[in-house]
Amino acid sequence: MTMNSEPTPTGAVPRAADQPGPHARRRSVLERIIHETKQFLGMAVYLWILFGLFALHESIVLAQHQINYKFYGFAVVNALILAKVMLVAEDLHLGERFREGPLVFPILYKSFLFAIVFICFDIVEEVLVGMVKGKTLLTSVPSIGGGTLGGIVSVGTIVTFALIPFFAFREVGRVVGERELHILLFTRGARRA
């Protein structure tokens, strides 16, 4: 029984055995789920370390003023939520404007853009939590960086620079291949060409 299909560029008609079957589609879906899960966990761990360091710094600064602050669990929750926000933003192709240029441009652009996304998400989160607790919209808005423009710019700059290593790793991996980058970074005695 022959298959009714378009000839390939070489003129040969593809056989039924060449077409992906349900097993191959299930495998590719499973591979995508595994890949997305690895990306999510990598993002969440990076953000957890980042937010944990911010929380540690804040507790040290507040301890100098005899204010007790131990809110490290919040870093884990925020890391998980913002890792999912990052995955959704990447699926929407956020930050791919300079993808074809030198790597420094997409790295800096994505770091800056995602710092803005994180700050906006923090504002929305705090407003929603405040409104659930019965606060008004105005009293729920967080005072990021002390509530001044300079403070907000300072926090945005810190977050932008903290995201540069993450996006550098991702962009270099995109160009040279994730597996190759992993081998270069984590294999002992990587050979030079």
Secondary structure, DSSP 8 states (H G I E B T S, - for coil): --------TTS----GGGS--HHHHHHHHHHHHHHHHHHHHHHHHHHHHHHHHHHHHHHHHHHTTT-----THHHHHHHHHHHHHHHHHHHTTTT-TTTTS-THHHHHHHHHHHHHHHHHHHHHHHHHHHHHTT--HHHHS--GGGGSHHHHHHHHHHHHHHHHHHHHHHHHHHHH-HHHHHHHHHSTT----
